[in-house]
Amino acid sequence: RSEQAVPLLEEILKERDEPQIRCRLALCLIDLGRGAEAEPLLQNVIDNFPKMSLGPLLLGQVKLAAGDTKAAEALLARVQEKEKNLPNFQTVLGQIHLRREDWPLAEAAFRNALASDEDNPEAHDGLGVALREQGNLDHALNEHMRAASLLHHRPQTHVNLGIALTQAKQ
């Protein structure tokens, strides 16, 4: 319930300015499609807590959503060795590979994410795209349907499922 959480987190942040609260607020803003508002929160975390990986990871997501693949990749490179096994890291990395149309690397990143969290809807959907682009429509359809069953209100999943169904002439 990100919309309800934002004002509560903003109040808490006024009382206790902590990096975890900034990151939680940023996550809510990202969820609401307000990534530009999340950027200064995350930049503060990066500047003041350089050992905390969540700041660059989340800002990488914001940059990726804004279409700035190079900035996203640079931010992820800062935390790659420490966080490469986190599902969220692998999912963002997979999204970067999708934008570059590097389907095998995208598939590998999404499979790594799913190895850690088999109920990650974004990883299932991304894997579906990578598989579809490599001509593996049956498995792509399964991944998109799994993603939709895990998180039904994610529009991009339904778009990807529709594309796969059309390509499979279903």
C-alpha contacts under 8 A as a table, 3 or more apart, distances in Angstrom:
res1	aa1	res2	aa2	distance
1	R	4	Q	5.60
1	R	5	A	6.22
2	S	5	A	4.87
2	S	6	V	6.14
2	S	28	C	4.81
2	S	29	L	7.31
2	S	31	D	6.82
2	S	32	L	6.89
3	E	6	V	5.69
3	E	7	P	7.88
3	E	28	C	7.30
3	E	32	L	7.10
4	Q	7	P	6.59
4	Q	8	L	7.20
5	A	8	L	5.22
5	A	9	L	5.99
5	A	25	L	7.79
5	A	28	C	7.15
6	V	9	L	5.20
6	V	10	E	6.08
6	V	25	L	6.14
6	V	28	C	6.45
6	V	29	L	7.26
7	P	10	E	5.02
7	P	11	E	6.28
8	L	11	E	5.23
8	L	12	I	6.33
9	L	12	I	4.97
9	L	13	L	5.96
9	L	21	I	6.91
9	L	24	R	7.77
9	L	25	L	5.94
10	E	13	L	5.02
10	E	14	K	6.40
10	E	25	L	7.28
11	E	14	K	5.24
11	E	15	E	6.71
12	I	15	E	5.17
12	I	16	R	5.98
12	I	17	D	7.81
12	I	21	I	7.71
13	L	16	R	5.00
13	L	17	D	4.87
13	L	18	E	7.09
13	L	21	I	6.38
13	L	22	R	7.09
14	K	17	D	6.33
17	D	21	I	7.10
17	D	22	R	7.42
18	E	21	I	5.43
18	E	22	R	6.41
19	P	22	R	4.98
19	P	23	C	6.11
19	P	45	V	5.66
19	P	49	F	7.59
20	Q	23	C	5.09
20	Q	24	R	6.14
21	I	24	R	5.06
21	I	25	L	6.10
22	R	25	L	5.18
22	R	26	A	6.05
22	R	41	L	5.75
22	R	42	L	6.96
22	R	45	V	7.40
23	C	26	A	4.90
23	C	27	L	6.10
23	C	41	L	7.25
23	C	42	L	6.58
23	C	45	V	7.82
23	C	54	L	7.26
23	C	55	G	6.75
23	C	58	L	7.75
24	R	27	L	5.06
24	R	28	C	6.42
25	L	28	C	5.15
25	L	29	L	6.27
25	L	38	A	7.59
26	A	29	L	5.02
26	A	30	I	6.05
26	A	35	G	7.66
26	A	37	E	7.75
26	A	38	A	4.61
26	A	39	E	7.67
26	A	41	L	6.55
26	A	42	L	6.94
26	A	58	L	7.86
27	L	30	I	5.04
27	L	31	D	6.09
27	L	38	A	7.66
27	L	58	L	7.51
28	C	31	D	4.99
28	C	32	L	6.30
29	L	32	L	5.05
29	L	33	G	6.33
29	L	34	R	4.94
29	L	35	G	6.05
29	L	37	E	6.89
29	L	38	A	5.95
30	I	33	G	5.06
30	I	34	R	5.33
30	I	35	G	4.78
30	I	38	A	6.69
30	I	62	V	7.02
31	D	34	R	7.41
34	R	37	E	5.61
34	R	38	A	6.76
35	G	38	A	4.92
35	G	39	E	6.37
35	G	62	V	5.46
35	G	65	A	7.96
36	A	39	E	5.36
36	A	40	P	7.88
36	A	62	V	7.59
37	E	40	P	6.69
37	E	41	L	7.60
38	A	41	L	5.35
38	A	42	L	6.28
38	A	59	L	7.92
38	A	62	V	7.78
39	E	42	L	5.21
39	E	43	Q	5.98
39	E	59	L	6.38
39	E	62	V	7.26
40	P	43	Q	4.94
40	P	44	N	6.08
41	L	44	N	5.30
41	L	45	V	6.61
42	L	45	V	5.01
42	L	46	I	6.24
42	L	55	G	5.18
42	L	56	P	7.26
42	L	58	L	7.22
42	L	59	L	6.04
43	Q	46	I	4.99
43	Q	47	D	6.04
43	Q	55	G	7.12
43	Q	56	P	7.94
43	Q	59	L	7.50
44	N	47	D	5.14
44	N	48	N	5.97
45	V	48	N	5.34
45	V	49	F	5.36
45	V	50	P	7.35
45	V	52	M	7.67
45	V	55	G	5.58
46	I	49	F	5.49
46	I	50	P	5.18
46	I	52	M	7.31
46	I	55	G	5.43
46	I	56	P	6.30
47	D	50	P	6.04
49	F	52	M	5.57
50	P	53	S	7.57
52	M	55	G	6.48
53	S	56	P	5.87
53	S	57	L	6.23
53	S	79	V	5.85
53	S	82	K	7.81
53	S	83	E	7.37
54	L	57	L	5.02
54	L	58	L	5.96
55	G	58	L	5.39
55	G	59	L	6.08
56	P	59	L	5.01
56	P	60	G	5.85
56	P	75	L	5.32
56	P	76	L	6.60
56	P	78	R	7.38
56	P	79	V	7.28
57	L	60	G	5.06
57	L	61	Q	6.52
57	L	75	L	6.68
57	L	76	L	5.93
57	L	79	V	7.29
57	L	89	F	6.85
58	L	61	Q	5.02
58	L	62	V	6.43
59	L	62	V	4.94
59	L	63	K	6.16
59	L	72	A	7.38
59	L	75	L	7.31
60	G	63	K	5.10
60	G	64	L	6.05
60	G	71	A	6.98
60	G	72	A	4.10
60	G	73	E	6.98
60	G	74	A	7.99
60	G	75	L	5.46
60	G	76	L	6.22
60	G	92	V	7.71
61	Q	64	L	5.02
61	Q	65	A	6.11
61	Q	72	A	6.65
61	Q	92	V	6.38
62	V	65	A	5.16
62	V	66	A	6.26
62	V	72	A	7.80
63	K	66	A	5.02
63	K	67	G	6.32
63	K	68	D	5.10
63	K	69	T	6.80
63	K	71	A	6.28
63	K	72	A	5.23
64	L	67	G	5.01
64	L	68	D	5.30
64	L	69	T	5.32
64	L	71	A	7.74
64	L	72	A	5.43
64	L	92	V	7.95
64	L	95	Q	7.85
64	L	96	I	7.17
65	A	68	D	7.47
68	D	71	A	5.58
68	D	72	A	6.30
69	T	72	A	5.02
69	T	73	E	6.04
69	T	96	I	6.32
69	T	99	R	7.63
70	K	73	E	5.14
70	K	74	A	6.18
71	A	74	A	5.09
71	A	75	L	6.23
72	A	75	L	5.22
72	A	76	L	6.21
72	A	96	I	7.82
73	E	76	L	5.07
73	E	77	A	6.06
73	E	93	L	7.75
73	E	96	I	7.29
74	A	77	A	5.12
74	A	78	R	6.71
75	L	78	R	5.41
75	L	79	V	7.28
76	L	79	V	5.45
76	L	80	Q	5.86
76	L	89	F	7.68
76	L	93	L	7.74
77	A	80	Q	5.05
79	V	82	K	5.54
79	V	83	E	5.82
79	V	84	K	7.60
80	Q	83	E	5.37
80	Q	84	K	5.03
80	Q	89	F	7.94
81	E	84	K	5.72
83	E	86	L	5.49
83	E	89	F	6.58
84	K	89	F	6.09
84	K	90	Q	6.61
85	N	89	F	7.21
85	N	90	Q	7.07
85	N	112	N	7.55
85	N	113	A	7.60
85	N	116	S	7.55
86	L	89	F	5.28
86	L	90	Q	6.42
86	L	113	A	6.99
86	L	116	S	7.19
87	P	90	Q	5.11
87	P	91	T	6.04
87	P	112	N	7.12
87	P	113	A	4.03
87	P	114	L	6.89
87	P	116	S	5.87
87	P	117	D	6.35
87	P	120	N	7.98
88	N	91	T	5.03
88	N	92	V	6.25
88	N	113	A	6.95
89	F	92	V	5.32
89	F	93	L	6.13
89	F	113	A	7.78
90	Q	93	L	4.95
90	Q	94	G	5.96
90	Q	109	A	5.13
90	Q	110	F	6.24
90	Q	112	N	6.43
90	Q	113	A	5.15
91	T	94	G	4.95
91	T	95	Q	6.26
91	T	109	A	6.52
91	T	110	F	5.71
91	T	113	A	5.96
91	T	122	E	7.13
91	T	123	A	5.66
91	T	126	G	7.88
92	V	95	Q	5.02
92	V	96	I	6.37
93	L	96	I	5.11
93	L	97	H	6.41
93	L	106	A	7.44
93	L	109	A	6.41
94	G	97	H	5.07
94	G	98	L	6.20
94	G	105	L	7.18
94	G	106	A	4.35
94	G	107	E	7.04
94	G	108	A	7.70
94	G	109	A	4.91
94	G	110	F	5.66
94	G	123	A	7.97
94	G	126	G	7.11
95	Q	98	L	4.96
95	Q	99	R	6.28
95	Q	106	A	6.90
95	Q	126	G	6.99
96	I	99	R	5.18
96	I	100	R	6.39
96	I	106	A	7.69
97	H	100	R	4.99
97	H	101	E	6.03
97	H	102	D	5.15
97	H	103	W	6.82
97	H	105	L	6.22
97	H	106	A	4.86
98	L	101	E	4.80
98	L	102	D	5.98
98	L	103	W	6.29
98	L	106	A	5.73
98	L	126	G	7.77
98	L	129	V	7.93
98	L	130	A	7.01
99	R	102	D	7.74
102	D	105	L	5.70
102	D	106	A	6.19
103	W	106	A	5.02
103	W	107	E	6.03
103	W	130	A	4.95
103	W	131	L	7.45
103	W	133	E	6.79
103	W	134	Q	6.79
104	P	107	E	5.05
104	P	108	A	6.23
104	P	130	A	7.10
105	L	108	A	5.05
105	L	109	A	6.21
106	A	109	A	5.18
106	A	110	F	6.21
106	A	126	G	7.67
106	A	127	L	7.20
106	A	130	A	6.16
107	E	110	F	5.27
107	E	111	R	6.06
107	E	126	G	7.73
107	E	127	L	5.40
107	E	130	A	5.46
107	E	131	L	6.95
108	A	111	R	5.10
108	A	112	N	6.15
109	A	112	N	5.07
109	A	113	A	6.28
110	F	113	A	4.95
110	F	114	L	6.19
110	F	123	A	5.09
110	F	124	H	7.15
110	F	126	G	6.59
110	F	127	L	5.52
111	R	114	L	5.01
111	R	115	A	6.12
111	R	123	A	7.56
111	R	127	L	7.10
112	N	115	A	5.06
112	N	116	S	6.77
113	A	116	S	5.48
113	A	117	D	6.18
113	A	118	E	7.69
113	A	120	N	7.64
113	A	123	A	6.43
114	L	117	D	4.74
114	L	118	E	4.41
114	L	119	D	7.15
114	L	120	N	6.50
114	L	123	A	6.49
114	L	124	H	7.44
115	A	118	E	6.09
117	D	120	N	5.75
119	D	150	L	6.89
120	N	123	A	5.39
120	N	124	H	6.37
120	N	147	A	7.54
120	N	150	L	7.72
121	P	124	H	5.09
121	P	125	D	6.13
121	P	146	R	7.27
121	P	147	A	4.27
121	P	148	A	7.21
121	P	150	L	5.74
121	P	151	L	6.14
122	E	125	D	5.10
122	E	126	G	6.01
122	E	147	A	6.72
123	A	126	G	5.04
123	A	127	L	5.92
123	A	147	A	7.90
124	H	127	L	5.09
124	H	128	G	6.14
124	H	143	E	5.08
124	H	144	H	6.38
124	H	146	R	6.71
124	H	147	A	5.30
125	D	128	G	4.96
125	D	129	V	6.44
125	D	143	E	5.93
125	D	144	H	4.97
125	D	146	R	7.89
125	D	147	A	5.43
125	D	157	T	5.99
125	D	160	N	7.52
126	G	129	V	5.10
126	G	130	A	6.31
127	L	130	A	5.06
127	L	131	L	6.04
127	L	140	A	7.16
127	L	143	E	6.66
128	G	131	L	5.13
128	G	132	R	5.94
128	G	139	H	7.09
128	G	140	A	3.99
128	G	141	L	6.64
128	G	142	N	7.54
128	G	143	E	4.93
128	G	144	H	5.52
128	G	160	N	7.91
129	V	132	R	5.05
129	V	133	E	6.13
129	V	140	A	6.57
129	V	160	N	6.94
130	A	133	E	5.27
130	A	134	Q	6.39
130	A	140	A	7.77
131	L	134	Q	5.08
131	L	135	G	6.39
131	L	136	N	5.14
131	L	137	L	6.79
131	L	139	H	6.88
131	L	140	A	5.25
132	R	135	G	5.09
132	R	136	N	5.23
132	R	137	L	5.06
132	R	139	H	7.89
132	R	140	A	5.23
132	R	164	A	6.66
133	E	136	N	7.44
136	N	139	H	5.86
136	N	140	A	6.16
137	L	140	A	4.84
137	L	141	L	6.01
137	L	164	A	6.51
137	L	167	Q	7.70
137	L	168	A	6.46
138	D	141	L	5.28
138	D	142	N	6.48
138	D	168	A	7.96
139	H	142	N	5.04
139	H	143	E	6.26
140	A	143	E	5.12
140	A	144	H	6.21
140	A	164	A	7.00
141	L	144	H	5.19
141	L	145	M	6.07
141	L	161	L	6.43
141	L	164	A	6.15
141	L	165	L	7.03
142	N	145	M	5.16
142	N	146	R	6.06
143	E	146	R	5.06
143	E	147	A	6.15
144	H	147	A	5.04
144	H	148	A	6.20
144	H	157	T	6.29
144	H	158	H	7.70
144	H	160	N	6.89
144	H	161	L	5.37
145	M	148	A	5.04
145	M	149	S	6.14
145	M	161	L	6.93
146	R	149	S	5.10
146	R	150	L	6.25
147	A	150	L	5.17
147	A	151	L	6.15
147	A	152	H	7.65
147	A	157	T	6.73
148	A	151	L	5.23
148	A	152	H	4.69
148	A	153	H	7.72
148	A	154	R	7.30
148	A	157	T	6.14
148	A	158	H	6.92
149	S	152	H	5.68
151	L	154	R	6.11
154	R	157	T	5.73
154	R	158	H	7.15
155	P	158	H	5.29
155	P	159	V	6.41
156	Q	159	V	5.01
156	Q	160	N	6.13
157	T	160	N	5.09
157	T	161	L	6.05
158	H	161	L	4.95
158	H	162	G	6.04
159	V	162	G	5.09
159	V	163	I	6.27
160	N	163	I	5.10
160	N	164	A	6.24
161	L	164	A	5.14
161	L	165	L	6.06
162	G	165	L	5.06
162	G	166	T	6.06
163	I	166	T	5.13
163	I	167	Q	6.18
164	A	167	Q	5.10
164	A	168	A	6.08
165	L	168	A	5.00
165	L	169	K	6.09
165	L	170	Q	4.99
166	T	169	K	4.88
166	T	170	Q	5.79
167	Q	170	Q	7.59
